C-alpha cells in the first residue's frame, strides 16, 4: 500500500481542466462548415437550402421529402433505400385506416405500388456510387421511368392533402426531413445551427445534443440514424451505435414514427390532444412492423449511466434521448399487444391505493425506480396538456412516463378496433372520425360526439360516459 501513495497523490493533483469537458460546440460547428465548403463564411450568412443543394440528394416519397448527404452514400446507401421504402409502406398502412369508409382507393394504391416497387428495385451499389448527385432528385439519380415519375407526383399531391385519411385539403403539405447516418454528422449540424444566432445557441449548444435523436432547422426535421454510444464521454459526440443492432427494423421504425407524427400534426394540428397524436403514430408503427421499439417517448433516462438532461428545440415532447440500455416492464413485449397486458397489470396494481377515489377503473399503480413501492395515478390522461394534472413524486416518474406512453397507444388501438360491438363497425367509425377531425370546418369538440353517440373524448373524472371512461371499463375486463 505505501508504494501506491505517490501515484495516488499525483492523480489527486491532476488539474480538473484535463478531465474530459463537454461537447466542443464551436469546433463542431466549424468542422461542419469546413466539410461543406463554408469555412470562409459566417454562420449567420449561410442559407441552409444552399447547403442542401450543394451536399445532399433529395427524394419525394408521398408526403415526405427526404434529404440525404451524398458523402454518406458510399457506406450507407442501404439506409436511404430502407427508410424511403418504410415511409411509402407507412402511407399504405395509413390508407388502411380509411379503407373502411368505402372510398375508392384504387388509384392511390396503384401509385403507391408503382413507386414502392421502384424504390425496392434500387441497386445499393449503384446508389453508393452516386457521389456526384448533390442537389439532384433521386428520380433522376436512380433513373425513374416516366410512369414512376408521374405516380410520384400524384402521390405527393394526394397524400400531402390527406387523401390517406379521407381528407381533401386544397394545398398539399410536404414534410421535409434530413436523415443523417452518423452521430458526428448530426451533432455537427446541430452545433452549426446553434452558431447562426444567439437564440439558437442557447437552445442547441447544450451538452445533451450528443444524445439527441432529432433537431430542427426551421421547418426541416433532422433525424439521426444512429444512437449515441452508451456511457460515452461528455466530449465524445461521434461514437454511435446502430439502431438495428438488436432489431433489424428499429431505424425504420424511428424514422416512420417521427415522420407520421409530423404528418398528423400538419393535417390534424391542435384539434386533438398531443397524446392522441402520439398514440396514432405508435399504432401506425405497430401496424407496419408488428412492434414498436423506438426511443421517442416514455422514460428516456439512460439506465447504464447517470441520467442525461436533453432539450430538443422545436419538438412538443422535449427530451428525445438515445437508446435506453435496459428494458422496462413496459417494453419487454415491444408493444406487440398494444401494451394491453402490462397496462392491465398496472390497473390491477392501482386497486386500493387511493381508497377515497371513486372511479376505481381510472386508477393505476406506478412503481418507484427502486421497484419496491407503488404510487397511485389517475386518469384522465387524454385531456389537453393544459389540464390540471398531478404527476407522482420524482421516484415514480419514470414508470409514470412509460404508463402514459402505453396508455395512449392502447387507447387509440381500442378506439379504432374495439370501441363498437363489432370490429368492422369500430373501423368504420374510426375512418369517419379521421375524416371529420381533419375537416377544419367542423368544430373539433363536436366530432367525437357526432361519431361516437354523444360521447366526449374525456372529462375531469374519465367518467363512464366519455370515450376514455369506456376504454377504462373495457380494459378492466381484460385478463
Order of alpha helices (4+ residues) and beta strands (2+ residues): alpha-alpha-alpha-beta-beta-alpha-alpha-alpha-alpha-alpha-beta-alpha-alpha-beta-beta-beta-beta-alpha-alpha-alpha-beta-beta-alpha-alpha-alpha-alpha
